Amino acid sequence: MNVLAVDDSRTIRNMVTLALTQAGITSQVAEDGVHGLEVLSQMAPDAIITDINMPRMDGFEFIQEVRKQDAYQGIPILVLTTESAQDMKLRARQAGATGWIVKPFDPAKLVGALRMVTGG
């Protein structure tokens, strides 16, 4: 499995990468939505993990931009964020998100959620 992880926090990117690597999952990282779209254009991920609150392009806009591209319609997108409000979750689902995980996260639950949404 290959995953794109988008988060403006270097610490979170490192934590996600470590959790995925330990589970045998490869990953690419990006620091915000703009960078995420650039990285996405150079890979074929099985899933995407994205934060919501990021500079330049937030997670909602990033998800919408990903979903506009036919090649990425079926790719699961998990939101990994500190936000827990129901209206934010609804907004993410409307943008095209598949699931929602609140930070701080349990690495095993993150990997489990990825495996569930990808069927792997």
One Martini backbone bead per residue (centre of mass of N, CA, C, O) as a GRO file, in nm:
protein
  120
    1MET     BB    1   0.099   0.034   0.019
    2ASN     BB    2   0.017   0.380  -0.077
    3VAL     BB    3   0.066   0.701   0.090
    4LEU     BB    4  -0.073   1.023   0.138
    5ALA     BB    5   0.061   1.283   0.354
    6VAL     BB    6  -0.113   1.578   0.485
    7ASP     BB    7   0.086   1.819   0.675
    8ASP     BB    8   0.214   2.103   0.851
    9SER     BB    9   0.335   1.898   1.052
   10ARG     BB   10   0.625   1.743   1.101
   11THR     BB   11   0.552   1.561   1.336
   12ILE     BB   12   0.307   1.425   1.206
   13ARG     BB   13   0.446   1.319   0.956
   14ASN     BB   14   0.644   1.140   1.117
   15MET     BB   15   0.430   0.970   1.267
   16VAL     BB   16   0.290   0.857   1.020
   17THR     BB   17   0.534   0.731   0.882
   18LEU     BB   18   0.605   0.540   1.112
   19ALA     BB   19   0.339   0.384   1.129
   20LEU     BB   20   0.345   0.286   0.833
   21THR     BB   21   0.621   0.150   0.824
   22GLN     BB   22   0.558  -0.058   1.057
   23ALA     BB   23   0.314  -0.172   0.852
   24GLY     BB   24   0.430  -0.171   0.546
   25ILE     BB   25   0.388   0.132   0.454
   26THR     BB   26   0.401   0.357   0.213
   27SER     BB   27   0.518   0.710   0.179
   28GLN     BB   28   0.408   1.039   0.126
   29VAL     BB   29   0.474   1.392   0.163
   30ALA     BB   30   0.298   1.698   0.274
   31GLU     BB   31   0.251   2.046   0.392
   32ASP     BB   32   0.005   2.089   0.187
   33GLY     BB   33  -0.225   2.114  -0.058
   34VAL     BB   34  -0.040   2.211  -0.282
   35HIS     BB   35   0.178   1.996  -0.237
   36GLY     BB   36  -0.014   1.754  -0.257
   37LEU     BB   37  -0.080   1.789  -0.561
   38GLU     BB   38   0.207   1.755  -0.660
   39VAL     BB   39   0.259   1.471  -0.546
   40LEU     BB   40   0.010   1.331  -0.671
   41SER     BB   41   0.109   1.369  -0.976
   42GLN     BB   42   0.361   1.142  -0.892
   43MET     BB   43   0.130   0.936  -0.799
   44ALA     BB   44  -0.044   0.618  -0.677
   45PRO     BB   45  -0.253   0.608  -0.443
   46ASP     BB   46  -0.452   0.424  -0.206
   47ALA     BB   47  -0.426   0.680  -0.009
   48ILE     BB   48  -0.540   0.960   0.200
   49ILE     BB   49  -0.395   1.197   0.429
   50THR     BB   50  -0.555   1.479   0.604
   51ASP     BB   51  -0.565   1.783   0.697
   52ILE     BB   52  -0.725   2.095   0.757
   53ASN     BB   53  -0.522   2.296   0.904
   54MET     BB   54  -0.377   2.493   0.646
   55PRO     BB   55  -0.182   2.643   0.445
   56ARG     BB   56  -0.287   2.782   0.129
   57MET     BB   57  -0.441   2.479   0.163
   58ASP     BB   58  -0.689   2.325   0.278
   59GLY     BB   59  -0.847   2.025   0.322
   60PHE     BB   60  -1.108   2.085   0.176
   61GLU     BB   61  -0.984   2.186  -0.090
   62PHE     BB   62  -0.810   1.943  -0.144
   63ILE     BB   63  -1.037   1.737  -0.169
   64GLN     BB   64  -1.185   1.878  -0.401
   65GLU     BB   65  -0.947   1.865  -0.603
   66VAL     BB   66  -0.918   1.562  -0.608
   67ARG     BB   67  -1.225   1.499  -0.693
   68LYS     BB   68  -1.199   1.640  -0.983
   69GLN     BB   69  -1.026   1.389  -1.044
   70ASP     BB   70  -1.079   1.096  -1.196
   71ALA     BB   71  -0.826   0.926  -1.087
   72TYR     BB   72  -0.938   1.000  -0.761
   73GLN     BB   73  -1.232   0.902  -0.688
   74GLY     BB   74  -1.157   0.608  -0.531
   75ILE     BB   75  -0.989   0.741  -0.316
   76PRO     BB   76  -0.922   0.736  -0.002
   77ILE     BB   77  -1.006   0.987   0.259
   78LEU     BB   78  -0.836   1.086   0.548
   79VAL     BB   79  -0.896   1.263   0.835
   80LEU     BB   80  -0.634   1.440   1.028
   81THR     BB   81  -0.741   1.599   1.333
   82THR     BB   82  -0.839   1.825   1.594
   83GLU     BB   83  -1.108   1.816   1.491
   84SER     BB   84  -1.467   1.738   1.623
   85ALA     BB   85  -1.684   1.868   1.474
   86GLN     BB   86  -1.966   1.790   1.302
   87ASP     BB   87  -1.954   2.015   1.081
   88MET     BB   88  -1.672   1.932   0.981
   89LYS     BB   89  -1.738   1.644   0.900
   90LEU     BB   90  -1.957   1.717   0.696
   91ARG     BB   91  -1.780   1.892   0.514
   92ALA     BB   92  -1.582   1.664   0.442
   93ARG     BB   93  -1.786   1.472   0.314
   94GLN     BB   94  -1.884   1.675   0.097
   95ALA     BB   95  -1.591   1.690  -0.033
   96GLY     BB   96  -1.490   1.351  -0.002
   97ALA     BB   97  -1.459   1.210   0.252
   98THR     BB   98  -1.430   0.894   0.426
   99GLY     BB   99  -1.280   0.991   0.700
  100TRP     BB  100  -1.215   1.027   1.073
  101ILE     BB  101  -0.938   1.155   1.273
  102VAL     BB  102  -0.825   1.226   1.594
  103LYS     BB  103  -0.616   1.424   1.752
  104PRO     BB  104  -0.459   1.222   1.889
  105PHE     BB  105  -0.316   0.920   1.763
  106ASP     BB  106  -0.348   0.583   1.693
  107PRO     BB  107  -0.157   0.397   1.496
  108ALA     BB  108  -0.338   0.141   1.477
  109LYS     BB  109  -0.597   0.296   1.390
  110LEU     BB  110  -0.488   0.416   1.135
  111VAL     BB  111  -0.415   0.151   0.994
  112GLY     BB  112  -0.696   0.024   1.020
  113ALA     BB  113  -0.845   0.239   0.853
  114LEU     BB  114  -0.686   0.198   0.595
  115ARG     BB  115  -0.753  -0.102   0.556
  116MET     BB  116  -1.059  -0.063   0.543
  117VAL     BB  117  -1.076   0.151   0.295
  118THR     BB  118  -0.882  -0.047   0.099
  119GLY     BB  119  -0.888  -0.367   0.164
  120GLY     BB  120  -0.581  -0.416   0.319
   0.00000   0.00000   0.00000
